[in-house]
Amino acid sequence: MFFSLCLFVSSLFISVTAFAQIHALVRLNQPVADMILLDAGTVRMFTQDLDVWEAVPTTKLWKHVPPKINVAPGSYAVRRVSQFTQVGPVLLGSGHIVLDVGSAEISSILRSTDYGKSFDLIAVGTDTLASADIIRKTDDGVVYFLDRVGRVWKSADTGRTWTNIRLPNQIPIGGARELDMVTSSMGVCIDLQRNIHFTTNGWSSVLTPMTSKRQILRTQPTFLEYFNWNRHLVMTNSMLYLIEGPDIYRTATNDLLWERWDTVNTFNASDDRKTLAWSDVKGRLWMTSSAAVNPILLDEHVLPPSLIRVYASAVVTYREDTGPVVYSHGSATAIYPRNADQDYVRPYITAVGKSGEWGIDAIDHRSIHFELLHRDGKSGRWITDTTLTIGPVHELKLLSSDSVVFGTAYNRYVYNAKSRLCSGYSVRNPLSAFLSSPVSRFRALVAADELDSTHVKWCEYRLQGDVFVCGEVVDSSRFGVESQPANISIPAAEIAALLRRVNARGDELLTVGEIGITSADVKSFEAMLDTIFIYDSYFDILDLYRPPPAPEVQIENSHTRFREISSSISDVSPEMITQAILAWRNIPMDDFSRYQIEFENRSGNFARFNVERSDNAHPPLLLPWTGHFGGWRWHSWDRGLTELFIRAMPEQSVPKQFLDMSRTPWLLAAVASYVDGREYGRRHVWSAGQITPSARK
């Protein structure tokens, strides 16, 4: 999603009016768990540790309003706030909240009569398991919740007192997994075996259990089945919606054909389930009544929100880096996370040039939404020049007095301060100044972190005539420094040709044609599929139950799709290859190795290329080398650097993992994993460090 947003925005020219900057950003210690909409459009937000902030539309600023807890300090613990439900003037909060009663702890819910300015803690049950991810309200004012062990609790006095409802015998004890009630009489429950039970008399009895004609096909088994966090069932007059972490499922109540709602990334319903709202993968925000056929389009350019709160005539979205946006009566009010009580502080990235000082500020370094700031040095005051949604930004560089480059080593943009326009930017010829003088020596190095030291091996090459020669391999470890003789030579012309090619392509993306995939590579990759899924942690996660299809069916489906992708690999775009490689980057590895090639020219300048730490960047072929020279940091996708490293180090000094992962079939595996995950939700995570050629059939 992030990459498609970058492509979308970078294809446009962006211009934003500057405004004065005087307040610091709000950086919360805990994520926002939920929010409610007050009169006049004020949004009150609750973090997971029950800290409270108000976002005020009149000033466009946030105020910190810590709540009063009407319980003696030390006699309670708010371990995790989940969600809030409004019942008239009463606000009920669910989550993992406990009260100390004597020597025991008892589960509790939060109850407020002033919309969250203060809270009472109401004990529920006699243990710590009567906690819920959400409290549900019926049309006739009764509230329910399903606790962590499948018990149902009911309150008819807006949460002052709670009683346990015994479910009918058709539902196994402790077997309820999802539950919703639209009235105190009518509701639905899904049990551990995925039987669906409807009641019309408040659980005195249930109708004959129904089984789904099409089961829920989860994208990935999770522990949510046990812990219940971040999951709830929504029942309307004609539909059931199941929100389970990042996945959303729906079915009509009369046919029970579950389907994953793949076009939607965030969904919620009003407390009475009469109004629904969702954002889709195309960046559109929709709202509808549960009985309506055609939804209403609220916005067409929405970053995926982390939360949606729905009311009868209003929708509030929230992202940490953009703050809340209130959609009401045809207008949208965005309240960027500015702290009303703190003055502005220095941006987290700055660069100084002739036109003054420039800076980048955002909630954190991962934020997509950020600000480009400027100050002229006279007043010393930072002014927001432009607000953009094409982050994250990890680096900032001034090309000239009017041109600012920012972004990451993978995605860069240039901003023209005069025209106030922003467009995509690529690094071009970054080594031109270095190549103005011939290379005199280079060094290949591999370093591996050990318990209390770093083990380093390197080969240094010096120019002798028209050949680079290495006479020794140096091995430095906690046991000392050793040297062994070597006799490796590489023609200087080859080094010069490689650096010219690396310079010419800059940070241009890798294409299928450059990879040079052969029919033998495809056959080798397809042969790997016989054992490859043994190392896929998608199938290793413990689950209390696993609905069809069974793991072997999932493996066969993945196997088939992987073969299809390998046969049509020529259709894969450079952008998709990039995303596949980035997805593979996220795999933590046990072997923390780094690989580096450093070149020195006769003028004494150095150009360095390295593959980053293996816990962030592995395997080597499936990543670009990071280049460093002249203040630039960029990624080179030229495979010649990998080939040079393997050639420059003695065979016994190159980690076996590096050699194995330099094989083209693993690039096919990365691409197939990414495409299969994007299309079918099978999020493959490979234990790549364990896979060697000997493990294949």
N, C-alpha and C positions, 0 to 999 in steps of 0.2 A: 504493500500500500504506500509506504513512504516513497519508494522509487517512482511509482506512477505519479505521485503528487509532484515530485521534482520535475519529471518530464513535462507535466501539464503546465506548471508555473513557468519553467524555463522557456517554454515556447511562446510566452507572452512578454510584453514589456510592462513593467510595473511602475506606477508613480503614486506616491502618497504624500499628502501635505504634512509638513513638519509641525510639531507642537512643543511647547515648553515642557521640560522634564524636571520635576522637583521632588518626586516621591520614589522611595525605594520599592523594589519588587517584593511581593510576599512569597517567602520560601517556607513552606509548611514542613513540619517535622514528620507528619504522618499524612497519608493520602486522605482525600475527602471521601467519606463513606456515603453521605447523602446530603440533600439540601431541600429546603422548603421555600415556597414563594409567599412572602408577606404582602400586606397592603402596599400600594404605591410602587410595586415592582421590586422591593428589596428582597434579596436572596440571603437566607441564613444557611450557612454551610457548617457541617459537623464532620470533624476528622475521626479517624478510627479510634483515637484515644480520647474522644469527647472534648476536644478543643473546638471553640465555636468562633466563626468569623461572619461578618455581614458584608455583603456586596451592595453598595448603595448606588442606584442609577442616577440620582441627582448630581452627585459629586464624581461619579465613576471611580470611586475608591473603596477599598476594603477597610473595615474596622474590626479590631480584635475585641470580642465580647465574651470572655470566659464565663461559663455558666456557674451558678451556685448549686451545689449538691447538698440537699437537705438531709444529710447523714453525717454522723461523726467521722472526722478524718481518721483513716486507718481501719475503718470497719467495713470497707468495701473495696472492690478492685474492678476497674473497667479494662478488661483485657482486649476487647475488640468490639467496637460499635459496628453494626451491620447496616440497618436501614431504619427509617422512621415512617410511621403511619399516622395520619391525621384523622381523628374522630371528633368532628365538630371543633371545639376549642382545645381539645386534648391532643397531645403529641405523645405517641408511644414508640419507644426505641428498643430494637432487638439487638442481639449480639451475645457476646460472652461476657456477662456482667455478674459478679457474685457479691453476696453480703456475708459478713461474718456473723454467725449466730452461735454464741458460746464458743465451743471448740470446733465447730463445723462451718463449712461454706455452703451457701444455698444459691442456686441460680435466681437471677432477678431480671426484671425488665425496667427500663427507664420510663418515667411518666412525668409529663410537664403540662401545666395548665396555662403557661404564658409563652408558648411556642418556642421553648428551648432556652429561656433566660435562666430558669432554675429547674431542677429535677428532683423528684422523689424516686427511691428505689423500691420496687414492689417485689417481694419474694414470691417465687413460683416453685412448687414442689418441695422436696426435702433433700435434693442432691444437687450436683453441679451439671447435670446433663439436660436440664430443662431450659436449654438455650436454643435460639432459633435464628435463622438468617433473615426471616421477614415475618411480621405480624400482619394478618389479613383482616380486612373489614368487610362485613356483609352489608347489603342494602338496608337491612333493618337495624343496623347499629351494633351488632354483636361482633366481637373480635376473636380470632383464633390464631393458633400457631402450632406447627408441627416441630417437635424438638429433635435433638440429635439422635435419639434412640427410638424414634417412631411413635412417640406418644403425642396425643392431641390435647391442647389446653384451650379452654374457653372462658371468656369473660363477658358478662352481660352488663357490667357497670363501668364501661370505658377503661378497663384495666386496673381497677382498684383491687379486685379479688379474682382468683383464677381457680377453676376446677378442671380435673382431668376427665376427659370423655373416653369411655371404653369403646373401642371400635368393634363392630360385629365380628363373629368368629370366622367369617370368610376371609378376613384380613389377618394374616398371621401376627402374633404378638411381636412387636418390634419390627414388623415388616413394611410399615408405611414408609414410602420414600419421597413422595410428592403429594401435596394436598392443597385444594383451594375450595372456598365456599363463596357463592354469589349471594345467597341468603342464608339465614340460620337453618333452613331446611334443606336447601339444594347445594350439593357439592360433589367433588370428585376426588378420588384417591388412587394413586398408582403404587402397587406394592413391589416387593423385592423381585418377584418373578415377572414383573411387567404386566400383571393383570390389572385391569382398570375397573374400578368400582364406583358406581354412581349411587347417590342417596337422595331421597326426596323428603326425608323425615329427620334430618339432623343426626344421622348415624345411628338411629335406633335399629335400622336395617339397611341393607344395600340391595340393589338390583343384581341380577345374575351377572357375575364377573365377565368382562369382555377381554379378549386378547387382541392386540393390534394385528391387523392384516399385514401391515408393514412395520417392522420394529424400528426403533430409533437406531440409526447407524451413527455411532459416535465417531468424531474425528480422531479421538485418542482416549483410551481408558484413563481414568483419573481417580484420585482418592476422594473426589467430591461425593461419591456414593456413600462414603462413610461419614465424612465430616459435615456435609450439607452446606458448607459455606458457598456463597455466591451462586446459588441456584434456587429458582422458584418456579412454580407452575401457575399459569394464569388461565382462568376459565372465563369465557364469555358465553353468550347464549348459543353460539354455534361452533366455537373453536377452542382448542387447547393450545397454549404456547408454553414451551419448556425452555427456560433460560438456564444454561449450565456453563458457567464460566464464559469463554468466548463463543460458545456455540448456541444457536437458537434453533429450536425445532417447533413444528406446528402440525396440527391435524384437525380435520373437521370432527366434531364429536359423534357424528352419525356413521362414519366409515372407518375411523382410526387408522388412517394411512399416514404414518409419521414421515415427514420429510425435513431435511435440514434446510433452513432458510438461508441459502448461500449468498443471496444478494444483500443481506442485512448484516451490519456489524454491531449495532447497538439497538436495543428494543426495551420498551417499558410500557406500563399501563397505569392509568390513574388508580388511586386507591379503591375506587368503586368499580374498576375494570370497564367503565363505559367509554373511555377515551384511550386510544392507543397512539403511540408515536415511535418512529424508528428512523435511523439514518442508514442509507444504503452504501454500497461499495463505490458508487459513482459520485459520492459527495452530496447527495440530496437528503433533505430532512422532510419527513412526511408526518401527517397527523390525520386521524380519522376517528369517528365514533365506531364502536364495536358493531353497530347495526348497519353502518353505511357501506356502500359498494365501492365508491370512488374516493380515494384519500385526497387530502389537501396538501399541496406542495408548499412548504414554509420557506425553504431556502435551497439554492442549487449549488452552493460552493461552501460545503461544511467539512472541516477536518473531522475525522472520526472521533466523536465524543467518548469520554470514559464513563459518563453518567448522563442519563436523560430522566427528568422528572416531569410528570404529565398531570395536567389539571383539566378541568372541563373546557376552558377556553384559552389555555396557555401551555407552553412547553418551555422548559429550561434545560439547556445543555451545559455540560461542564467539561473542560480540559484543564489540566494543571497549567499549561503554558499560555492559554488564552483567557482563562477565567470563565465565569458563567455568561451565557447569552440568553436573554429572556425574549421569547417570541410570543407576542400578545397583540390582538386586534390589528393584525397586518403589519406590525413593526417589529424590529429586532434591536434589542439594546444589549451591547457587549460591555462588560465591566472587566477590563484588563486587570490582572492582579497587582495593583498598586497599594502600598501600605499608607493609610491616612495618617499614621502616627510616626512615620520615619522619613527623614530626608533621604535624598538619593545618594547612593554610594558609587564608587568607581566601577566601570564595566569590567567584565571578567577577561576580555581580550582587548588590547589597545595597540595602536600603531601611530607613529608620529611622522608627519610629512610637512611640506612647505605650506600646505593649506591649513595646518593646525593638527589637532589630534583626533583620531577616529577611534571608535570603540564598538564592541558587540556586547549586548546584554540579553539574557534570557533567564528563565527560571532555573535551568541547569543546562549542561553541555549537550544533553540529548534532545532538547526542545526543538520542535519543528518551527514554532513561532518565535521570532526574535526581533530585536530592534538594532538598527544601525544608528549610532550616535556620533555627534561631532561637537567639538568646542574650539573656538578660535584662539584661545590663549589669553584674551584680554579680560573677559569677565570670569574665566575659569569655570563657567557653568556648562554642564552637558545638556545638549538639546537633541531630542529624538528627530533624526532626519527622515528615516523611513522605517516602517514596520512591515516585515515580510513573513511569509509562511513557507519558506523553502529550506529551512535548516535541516539538521543541526549544523552549527558552525563551530569548527575547532581551530580555525586559523584565519588571520586577517593580514593583508599585505597591500601597500600602496603602490600602484603602478606609476602614477603621476599625481600632480596636485589635485586632479579632478576625477581620478579613477581609483576605485577601491575594489580589491578582489577578496572574496571571503567564501567560506565553505569548508569542505573536508578534502582529503587527498583524493576522494572518489568523485565528489560533486562540487564544482566551483562556479561562482557567479561574479560578474563584474558590474559595478554600480557607477554610473556617471553622475557626478554631483551637480553638473551644470544642467543637463537635460532631465535629471531625476528619473532616469530609466535604468532598469536592471535586466541583464540577459545572461545566458550561459557563457561560461569561459573555459577554455582548455589551455593547458600549459603547452607552449610551443618552443621547441629548440632550447630546452633548459641547459644543455651542456655546451652551447656554442662557445662561450668564453673559455671553458675548460679545454675544449678541443683546439683552441688557437695555439696551444703548445703541445708537443708530442708527449704521450704517456711514457714515463721513465720506469715505473715499477707498479705492481699491484699485489694485493694480499688477499687470500681466501681464508676464511675463519669460520669455525663452528664452536659454539659455546653451549654447555649444558649445565644448568643449575643443579647443584647437589645439596645435601642437607645444610652444610655450613660454609660452602664455598662454591666457586664456579670453575668447571673444568673446561679449558680452552685448548683447541688445536688449531694451528695455522701453518700455511705455506706462503712464503714470501718469494715473489718473482721479480728478478731484476733483468734489465735489458742488456743483452750481450749480442752486439751486432744487430741482426734483424729478428732475433728470437728472445723471448722471455724465458728465463731458466730459473728453476727452483732446485736448490741443492740440499735442503733439509726440511724436515717436518718437526715443528716445535710443539711439545706437549706440556702444558702448564696445569698443575693441579695442586691440591693441598699437600701432596707428597713431594712437591718440588717441580723443577723444570727439567725436562728431558729433551734431547734432540736426536733424531735419527736421520741418516743420510737418505736423500731422494734424488731422482734424476728425471725430472719432468720438464718438458719444454713445450712452449706454445708460440707459434709465429706471431710477431708483432702486427703483421697485416691483419690477422684475424681479430685481434683485440681492437685495432683501429676501426675495422669494418663494423664490429658489434656496437661500439660506442656511437658511431655515426648513425647506425640504424635506431638505436635507443633514443638518440637526440632528436631524430627526425619525427618519430612517432609521439614523443611526449607522453601524455597520459591517455592516448587513444585506446579505446576498448578492444578487447580480444574478440576476434571473429572466428566463426567456424572454419573458414578457409585457411586462416593462419594456423589453426591447430593441426591441420593436415590429417584428419581422421581417415584411416584406411579401412577396407573391408575386414582385414585381419584384426584391427582394433575392435570393431563391432562384434566379431565372432568371439574374441577373448572376453569382452564385456558380457555378452550373453551367456558364456560359459560360467562366468563369475556368479551369475544370478542363481545358480544351483545352491550356493552356500551363503551368498551375501547377506540374506535377511537374518541369518543367525546372529549377526552383529548389529542389528537394528533394534535400538531400545524401545521403539514403538510397540514391540510385542513383548516387552519384558516387564511392564508395569503391573504390579499386583492390583487386582480388582476383586471386589466381593462377588460380582457377577458380571458376565460379559454377554450382552445380547448378540444375536446373530448379526453379521456373519462371524463365524469362528475364526481364530487366528490363522488356521491353515487356509481358509478361504480368502482372508485379507492378503496373506502372502501371495497366493496364486493371482489375485487381482493385481497386486503391485508388480509381480513378475511379468504378467501380460502387458501392463502399461509401460513398464521399463523397456521391454522389447520393442513396442510400438514407437517409443520416443527415439530409440537408437536408430531405427530404420528411417526416421524422418528428421535426423539431427540437422540437416542442412537448412531447415526452416527456423531454427532457433536464432533469435536476434542477439546481437552483442549485449543489449541491455539485460536480456534474460540470462545470458551466461554470467554477467556480472552479479546479478541477484543470486544465482545458484552458488557462486563462489562465496559471496558474503554470507549466505545461509550456512555454508559449510564452515565458515570461520568461527561460528559460535560454539563449536564442539570443544569442550575442555579436554586437554590431553595430560597424561601423567608425565610425559617427557618434555621438560621445559628447555627446548633447544632453540638456538638462534643461529642464523647463517648470514654471512656478510662477505661482500667483496668491496675492497677499497682501492681506488686508483689514484696515483699521484702523477702529475705532469712535471715537465722540466722547470716550470715557473714556481713549483712548490705548492700548487693548489691541489685540493683533495676532492674527489667525488665518491660518495659512498652509496652502496645499494645493500639493503638487508631485507630478509624475511623476518617479520616480527615474531615475538614470542609465540611458541607453539600452542599455548593455552588460548591465544586470541587468533592465531593465524596459522592454520595447517590444514592440509598438507601443502608443501611448497609449490608444486606445479599448479595447484588450484588457487594460487594467489599471485598477485603482482609483487614484484620487488619494489620496496620503497626507496626512491632516490632522494639524495640530499646534496644540494650544491647551490651556492650563490643565494642563500636565504630561501630557496624554494624547497618544498617537500612535496613529492608527487609519486604516483604509482606507475611503474613501467610494466607493461604486460608482455614484454619481449621474452620469449622462452629461451633465447640464447643465453641469458644470464644464468638460468638454471643449468643449462648444458655446460657452460663455462665452469660453474662451481663444481659440478660432478667431475669434470675433466681435470680441474686444477688441484683437487685433493686426492691423496692416495685412496685407493678403493677401501682399505680397512678403516679409513678415517671418516668416511661418509656414512652417517647413520642409515641402517637398513630401511628405516621408515621413509627417509628422504628418497632413496632409490625406488622403493615400491610405489610411493605416491607420485613419482615422476612419470608413471605410466599413463598413457592417454585413456585407457578404460576407466580410470578413477575420475577423470573429468566428465566422462559420460555418466558415471554414477551420480556425480554431484548435480548435473543438469536434470537427469531423470528424477532424482529425489525432489528437487525443487518444483518441477512441473507437476509431478504426481501429487505433491502436497498442496499446490495451489488449486488444482482441479478437483481433487477428491478429499482433501483435508487430512491425508495420511502424512503426519509430520515426522519424517524419518530423521533419526539422530544416530549417526554411525559411530561405532567404536573403532574408528579408523586405525588407531595405533595397534590394534590387535590383529589386523588383517594383513596377511603376507601371501605371496604367491603360493607358498606351500599349503595354505589353508583352502585353496580352490581345488575343485575336482578337475 
